Amino acid sequence: MPEIKKPERLAPRATSNRNGGRDHLGILGKIKSVHPGEIIGIRTLIGVRLAKVKKSGGFHTWSEGEIAQYKARHPSRTKARLALELLLSTGHARSDITRMGSQHVKNGKLSMRRQKTNVQFDISLLPDLVTELALHASAGSNIQPLTFLVTETGKPFTAAGFGNWFADRCVEAGVPGRAHGLRKASAVRHALNGTTAFELMAWYGWKTINEAQRYVEEANRIKLAESAGAKVIAHLLIR
């Protein structure tokens, strides 16, 4: 058994560290000298600045190829396809998707309040979603008056239950995306078509501009990269 040393009381002293901060207790050298089996005293760790964890970017954003692959596996008139059209066309969260029903639609617009933030949104039903809803209605599917999507027992999904069910449909289609990633893909689509940050806020029910601006910047990045590629190709063709 290695000998356990008692933590020392360190006299306060200031030394510089490479991060430009102040090592007020001179702890950096103390920590470096610790050997396996020794205990670092709590007082020794006072003032230690933990390294920030780099953000991972969150859920995977669906590509257009992945959307097409999912559609190929889950054709129109299936519940799996309707779920995708609701997520992609409205761009809203699982907790809102599972509450959407015909009572929220009037004159071609879907009007609701986000469950998470209580922010009102009034959005047009996009053509792909209109077509899919009409196909389900004509086929006499399980679309209910209060919710477009229901479980196998005919009851509305919970948000978590829908997320798990949709994840299984994604696995069947061989795509890595999940429900929230379609929301991100929806926002990118809007931004690529020139939607402004304030318009994104109105569509998605966001309270601050930060979230919306992120998608505008992502769309600009994609457009600029495509423009750069087109210039190179044009240059090569005239050589």
KOLVEX-253811 format. One record per residue (C-alpha): residue number from 1; z, x, y. Coordinates in steps of 0.001 Angstrom, whole numbers. Layout:
<recs>
+------+---------+---------+---------+
| resi |       Z |       X |       Y |
+------+---------+---------+---------+
|  NUM |       Z |       X |       Y |
...
+------+---------+---------+---------+
</recs>
This chain:
<recs>
+------+---------+---------+---------+
| resi |       Z |       X |       Y |
+------+---------+---------+---------+
|    1 |       0 |       0 |       0 |
|    2 |    -950 |    1449 |    3384 |
|    3 |    1894 |    1853 |    5841 |
|    4 |    2059 |   -1010 |    8341 |
|    5 |    2719 |     260 |   11830 |
|    6 |    4467 |   -1751 |   14462 |
|    7 |    2349 |   -2470 |   17543 |
|    8 |    3208 |    -272 |   20491 |
|    9 |    3983 |   -1492 |   23966 |
|   10 |    1293 |      43 |   26083 |
|   11 |    1980 |    1039 |   29663 |
|   12 |    -420 |    -706 |   32053 |
|   13 |   -3163 |    1616 |   33226 |
|   14 |   -6666 |    1018 |   34451 |
|   15 |   -9711 |    2722 |   32989 |
|   16 |  -13377 |    1890 |   33326 |
|   17 |  -15466 |     629 |   30455 |
|   18 |  -19211 |     622 |   29921 |
|   19 |  -19505 |   -3055 |   30776 |
|   20 |  -18459 |   -2412 |   34325 |
|   21 |  -15147 |   -4230 |   33827 |
|   22 |  -11595 |   -2898 |   33889 |
|   23 |   -9667 |   -1986 |   30769 |
|   24 |   -6269 |   -2659 |   32340 |
|   25 |   -4257 |   -1738 |   29272 |
|   26 |   -6438 |    1091 |   28044 |
|   27 |   -7010 |    -923 |   24870 |
|   28 |  -10548 |     150 |   24063 |
|   29 |   -9528 |    3513 |   22747 |
|   30 |   -6534 |    1948 |   21001 |
|   31 |   -8737 |    -503 |   19069 |
|   32 |  -11172 |    2230 |   18081 |
|   33 |   -8294 |    4251 |   16594 |
|   34 |   -7071 |    1444 |   14331 |
|   35 |   -7411 |    2207 |   10617 |
|   36 |   -7883 |    -277 |    7754 |
|   37 |   -4571 |   -1930 |    6859 |
|   38 |   -3082 |   -1576 |   10341 |
|   39 |   -2153 |   -4584 |   12449 |
|   40 |   -3295 |   -4903 |   16033 |
|   41 |    -569 |   -6369 |   18209 |
|   42 |   -1329 |   -9433 |   20285 |
|   43 |    -373 |   -7536 |   23429 |
|   44 |   -2946 |   -4911 |   22521 |
|   45 |   -5678 |   -7555 |   22648 |
|   46 |   -4778 |   -8918 |   26071 |
|   47 |   -7826 |   -8675 |   28281 |
|   48 |  -10358 |   -8159 |   25477 |
|   49 |  -13643 |   -9807 |   26432 |
|   50 |  -15421 |  -11297 |   23447 |
|   51 |  -19174 |  -10871 |   23217 |
|   52 |  -21115 |  -14035 |   23949 |
|   53 |  -22875 |  -15607 |   20972 |
|   54 |  -26594 |  -15883 |   21593 |
|   55 |  -27811 |  -19480 |   21566 |
|   56 |  -30024 |  -20295 |   18597 |
|   57 |  -32186 |  -22871 |   20405 |
|   58 |  -30830 |  -25774 |   18353 |
|   59 |  -32929 |  -27997 |   16107 |
|   60 |  -36440 |  -26965 |   15161 |
|   61 |  -39097 |  -28528 |   17416 |
|   62 |  -41839 |  -30133 |   15338 |
|   63 |  -45334 |  -28723 |   15716 |
|   64 |  -48403 |  -30957 |   15836 |
|   65 |  -49353 |  -29614 |   12395 |
|   66 |  -46001 |  -30651 |   10942 |
|   67 |  -46346 |  -34122 |   12449 |
|   68 |  -49784 |  -34465 |   10831 |
|   69 |  -48397 |  -33228 |    7501 |
|   70 |  -45599 |  -35809 |    7591 |
|   71 |  -48100 |  -38572 |    8392 |
|   72 |  -50291 |  -37517 |    5477 |
|   73 |  -47329 |  -37859 |    3108 |
|   74 |  -46006 |  -41093 |    4636 |
|   75 |  -48925 |  -43401 |    5534 |
|   76 |  -48873 |  -46425 |    7800 |
|   77 |  -46967 |  -49535 |    6699 |
|   78 |  -44155 |  -47418 |    5214 |
|   79 |  -40653 |  -47325 |    6631 |
|   80 |  -40834 |  -43544 |    6747 |
|   81 |  -43904 |  -43722 |    8991 |
|   82 |  -42338 |  -46321 |   11273 |
|   83 |  -39287 |  -44097 |   11658 |
|   84 |  -41455 |  -41184 |   12769 |
|   85 |  -43371 |  -43329 |   15268 |
|   86 |  -40135 |  -44653 |   16760 |
|   87 |  -38687 |  -41151 |   17114 |
|   88 |  -41857 |  -39546 |   18442 |
|   89 |  -43070 |  -42349 |   20703 |
|   90 |  -39730 |  -43175 |   22322 |
|   91 |  -38177 |  -39718 |   22057 |
|   92 |  -34696 |  -41146 |   21815 |
|   93 |  -31660 |  -40240 |   19746 |
|   94 |  -30761 |  -41532 |   16272 |
|   95 |  -27960 |  -43658 |   17737 |
|   96 |  -30509 |  -45466 |   19892 |
|   97 |  -33357 |  -45593 |   17360 |
|   98 |  -31141 |  -47434 |   14877 |
|   99 |  -30312 |  -50109 |   17493 |
|  100 |  -33886 |  -50746 |   18636 |
|  101 |  -35292 |  -54169 |   17877 |
|  102 |  -37661 |  -56808 |   19182 |
|  103 |  -34993 |  -58144 |   21543 |
|  104 |  -35326 |  -54926 |   23540 |
|  105 |  -39079 |  -55378 |   24062 |
|  106 |  -40549 |  -57458 |   26870 |
|  107 |  -44021 |  -57262 |   28392 |
|  108 |  -44820 |  -54103 |   26489 |
|  109 |  -41701 |  -52256 |   27607 |
|  110 |  -38623 |  -51175 |   25674 |
|  111 |  -35464 |  -51497 |   27728 |
|  112 |  -32054 |  -50243 |   26565 |
|  113 |  -29063 |  -48179 |   27551 |
|  114 |  -28404 |  -44904 |   25779 |
|  115 |  -25364 |  -45215 |   23563 |
|  116 |  -24212 |  -41685 |   24367 |
|  117 |  -24403 |  -41802 |   28168 |
|  118 |  -24910 |  -45495 |   28995 |
|  119 |  -27948 |  -44531 |   31090 |
|  120 |  -30602 |  -47238 |   31326 |
|  121 |  -34180 |  -46480 |   30284 |
|  122 |  -37248 |  -48700 |   30523 |
|  123 |  -40249 |  -47197 |   28756 |
|  124 |  -43711 |  -48376 |   27757 |
|  125 |  -44448 |  -48804 |   24066 |
|  126 |  -47058 |  -46157 |   23276 |
|  127 |  -50207 |  -47116 |   21303 |
|  128 |  -49272 |  -45465 |   17980 |
|  129 |  -45931 |  -47276 |   17895 |
|  130 |  -47494 |  -50599 |   18904 |
|  131 |  -50022 |  -50255 |   16077 |
|  132 |  -47370 |  -49390 |   13480 |
|  133 |  -45101 |  -52267 |   14510 |
|  134 |  -48026 |  -54676 |   14279 |
|  135 |  -48918 |  -53423 |   10792 |
|  136 |  -45363 |  -53971 |    9590 |
|  137 |  -45240 |  -57440 |   11114 |
|  138 |  -48530 |  -58459 |    9490 |
|  139 |  -47420 |  -57089 |    6129 |
|  140 |  -44202 |  -59107 |    6213 |
|  141 |  -42026 |  -56012 |    5901 |
|  142 |  -38285 |  -55768 |    6337 |
|  143 |  -38455 |  -55491 |   10130 |
|  144 |  -35588 |  -57660 |   11347 |
|  145 |  -35214 |  -59397 |   14709 |
|  146 |  -32341 |  -57139 |   15755 |
|  147 |  -33419 |  -53779 |   14326 |
|  148 |  -36826 |  -52330 |   13517 |
|  149 |  -35342 |  -50122 |   10790 |
|  150 |  -33044 |  -51302 |    7999 |
|  151 |  -31584 |  -49827 |    4839 |
|  152 |  -32662 |  -50779 |    1328 |
|  153 |  -30038 |  -53537 |    1422 |
|  154 |  -31495 |  -54967 |    4634 |
|  155 |  -28685 |  -53780 |    6904 |
|  156 |  -29050 |  -51694 |   10070 |
|  157 |  -28693 |  -47927 |    9628 |
|  158 |  -25777 |  -46014 |   11026 |
|  159 |  -26871 |  -43009 |   13093 |
|  160 |  -25603 |  -40544 |   10487 |
|  161 |  -27026 |  -42565 |    7601 |
|  162 |  -30425 |  -42702 |    9247 |
|  163 |  -30336 |  -38958 |    9892 |
|  164 |  -29670 |  -38245 |    6226 |
|  165 |  -32315 |  -40721 |    5052 |
|  166 |  -34927 |  -39288 |    7412 |
|  167 |  -34065 |  -35745 |    6339 |
|  168 |  -34972 |  -36749 |    2768 |
|  169 |  -38327 |  -38073 |    3984 |
|  170 |  -38940 |  -34742 |    5711 |
|  171 |  -38208 |  -32880 |    2489 |
|  172 |  -40686 |  -35121 |     680 |
|  173 |  -43315 |  -34214 |    3268 |
|  174 |  -42490 |  -30511 |    3035 |
|  175 |  -41712 |  -30133 |    6746 |
|  176 |  -38696 |  -28269 |    8166 |
|  177 |  -38085 |  -30651 |   11068 |
|  178 |  -35434 |  -33316 |   11402 |
|  179 |  -34967 |  -36388 |   13629 |
|  180 |  -33716 |  -34540 |   16715 |
|  181 |  -36591 |  -32078 |   16489 |
|  182 |  -39033 |  -34968 |   16940 |
|  183 |  -37262 |  -35874 |   20152 |
|  184 |  -37917 |  -32351 |   21375 |
|  185 |  -41561 |  -32554 |   20279 |
|  186 |  -41869 |  -35815 |   22203 |
|  187 |  -40570 |  -34206 |   25388 |
|  188 |  -42959 |  -31265 |   25003 |
|  189 |  -45868 |  -33702 |   24564 |
|  190 |  -44936 |  -35502 |   27767 |
|  191 |  -44613 |  -32252 |   29700 |
|  192 |  -47940 |  -30948 |   28393 |
|  193 |  -49549 |  -34103 |   29780 |
|  194 |  -48194 |  -33380 |   33240 |
|  195 |  -44976 |  -35397 |   33225 |
|  196 |  -42593 |  -34077 |   35881 |
|  197 |  -38935 |  -33237 |   35347 |
|  198 |  -37819 |  -36379 |   37195 |
|  199 |  -40172 |  -38537 |   35125 |
|  200 |  -38752 |  -36990 |   31947 |
|  201 |  -35252 |  -37853 |   33145 |
|  202 |  -36276 |  -41489 |   33611 |
|  203 |  -37983 |  -41706 |   30200 |
|  204 |  -35263 |  -40033 |   28143 |
|  205 |  -32255 |  -41272 |   30085 |
|  206 |  -31023 |  -37811 |   31042 |
|  207 |  -28442 |  -37550 |   33807 |
|  208 |  -29253 |  -34028 |   34984 |
|  209 |  -32504 |  -32232 |   35646 |
|  210 |  -31610 |  -29136 |   33607 |
|  211 |  -32624 |  -30621 |   30259 |
|  212 |  -35869 |  -31992 |   31659 |
|  213 |  -36779 |  -28756 |   33419 |
|  214 |  -36448 |  -26857 |   30142 |
|  215 |  -39299 |  -28878 |   28631 |
|  216 |  -41444 |  -28516 |   31746 |
|  217 |  -41007 |  -24745 |   31482 |
|  218 |  -41836 |  -24812 |   27773 |
|  219 |  -45030 |  -26768 |   28491 |
|  220 |  -45952 |  -24310 |   31238 |
|  221 |  -45425 |  -21427 |   28818 |
|  222 |  -47768 |  -23038 |   26285 |
|  223 |  -50424 |  -23772 |   28933 |
|  224 |  -50275 |  -20257 |   30372 |
|  225 |  -50571 |  -18689 |   26919 |
|  226 |  -53593 |  -20878 |   26137 |
|  227 |  -55141 |  -19978 |   29488 |
|  228 |  -54623 |  -16271 |   28805 |
|  229 |  -56258 |  -16601 |   25393 |
|  230 |  -59228 |  -18495 |   26845 |
|  231 |  -59794 |  -15745 |   29415 |
|  232 |  -59794 |  -13038 |   26744 |
|  233 |  -62198 |  -15018 |   24542 |
|  234 |  -64523 |  -15664 |   27489 |
|  235 |  -64503 |  -11968 |   28354 |
|  236 |  -65354 |  -10993 |   24782 |
|  237 |  -68241 |  -13462 |   24617 |
|  238 |  -70015 |  -11993 |   27676 |
|  239 |  -69745 |   -8390 |   26524 |
+------+---------+---------+---------+
</recs>
